[in-house]
Amino acid sequence: MKQKKEKLTCMQVEHSIKEYLLNEMTLEQADAFVRHVRQCKECRKELEEYYAFSSALMQLETMDDTEKGDFFLNVEKRLERTENTVLKTKKDHRRRVWSYGLIVLFIAMAMGVGFGI
């Protein structure tokens, strides 16, 4: 008699990714996990992201202090670039708003529109 294969839900898969990556599953559990991930794009993406994050952490653990310093310096530089981009974008937006306001004011003055002042 053929045994019915276990089907996992997305939540079960998400909760067992770490166990899968650490090879802590039975063969049956791993089979059910892989079958689900092969068919579910969302769980596949979740597994890929978790794997990439875990790999980066393991790589970070093998770095010496100088390399770690460079890594965190790069993170800090990226944060600073993002902050500068956001500030510049906000500043440019304010300039455009003021410029458009002044243009409207000058056009209104040139057309002789009174503001009741």
KAMOCOR-V394321 format. One record per residue. RES is the residue in three letters. PSI is psi in whole degrees, -180 to 180 (NA if undefined). NEAR is the number of other C-alpha atoms within 8 Angstrom. D_LAST is the distance of its C-alpha to the last C-alpha in Angstrom with 1 decimal. Layout:
# KAMOCOR-V394321
RES;PSI;NEAR;D_LAST
RES;PSI;NEAR;D_LAST
This chain:
# KAMOCOR-V394321
MET;133;2;94.0
LYS;133;3;90.7
GLN;140;4;88.2
LYS;130;4;84.7
LYS;139;5;82.2
GLU;137;5;79.5
LYS;134;6;75.9
LEU;152;9;73.1
THR;166;7;69.6
CYS;-40;7;66.5
MET;-41;6;66.1
GLN;-40;8;69.7
VAL;-47;13;69.4
GLU;-38;10;66.3
HIS;-13;7;68.1
SER;8;8;71.1
ILE;-47;10;69.7
LYS;-45;7;70.5
GLU;-41;9;74.0
TYR;-48;11;74.4
LEU;-28;8;73.3
LEU;8;6;75.7
ASN;43;6;78.5
GLU;22;7;79.0
MET;154;9;79.5
THR;167;6;82.8
LEU;-39;6;83.7
GLU;-42;7;82.8
GLN;-44;8;79.4
ALA;-39;10;78.6
ASP;-47;8;79.8
ALA;-41;12;77.4
PHE;-51;11;74.6
VAL;-43;8;75.1
ARG;-43;8;75.5
HIS;-48;13;72.2
VAL;-33;11;70.3
ARG;-27;8;71.8
GLN;-16;6;70.4
CYS;111;8;67.1
LYS;-39;8;64.3
GLU;-44;6;62.2
CYS;-34;12;65.1
ARG;-44;10;66.1
LYS;-43;8;62.6
GLU;-43;9;62.7
LEU;-44;10;66.2
GLU;-43;8;65.1
GLU;-43;8;62.1
TYR;-41;9;64.3
TYR;-45;9;66.9
ALA;-43;8;64.5
PHE;-44;8;63.1
SER;-42;8;66.7
SER;-41;8;67.8
ALA;-41;8;65.0
LEU;-43;8;65.9
MET;-39;8;69.5
GLN;-41;8;68.7
LEU;-38;8;66.6
GLU;-27;6;69.5
THR;-7;6;71.8
MET;148;9;69.5
ASP;175;6;70.3
ASP;-36;6;67.7
THR;-46;7;66.6
GLU;-39;8;66.0
LYS;-40;10;64.1
GLY;-43;8;62.0
ASP;-42;8;61.1
PHE;-51;8;60.4
PHE;-30;8;58.0
LEU;-41;8;56.4
ASN;-39;8;55.8
VAL;-45;8;54.2
GLU;-43;8;52.0
LYS;-40;8;51.0
ARG;-42;8;50.2
LEU;-43;8;48.0
GLU;-42;8;46.2
ARG;-42;8;45.7
THR;-46;8;44.2
GLU;-44;8;41.9
ASN;-40;8;40.8
THR;-44;8;40.2
VAL;-47;8;38.1
LEU;-44;8;36.0
LYS;-43;8;35.6
THR;-44;8;34.7
LYS;-42;8;32.0
LYS;-45;8;30.6
ASP;-40;8;30.7
HIS;-45;8;28.9
ARG;-41;8;26.1
ARG;-44;8;25.9
ARG;-44;8;25.8
VAL;-47;8;23.1
TRP;-42;8;20.9
SER;-47;8;22.1
TYR;-40;8;21.3
GLY;-44;8;17.7
LEU;-40;8;17.2
ILE;-46;8;19.0
VAL;-42;8;16.8
LEU;-46;8;13.7
PHE;-39;8;15.6
ILE;-43;8;16.9
ALA;-41;10;13.6
MET;-40;9;12.5
ALA;-32;7;16.0
MET;-6;6;16.0
GLY;22;6;13.0
VAL;126;7;11.1
GLY;150;7;7.5
PHE;8;4;5.5
GLY;26;3;3.8
ILE;NA;3;0.0
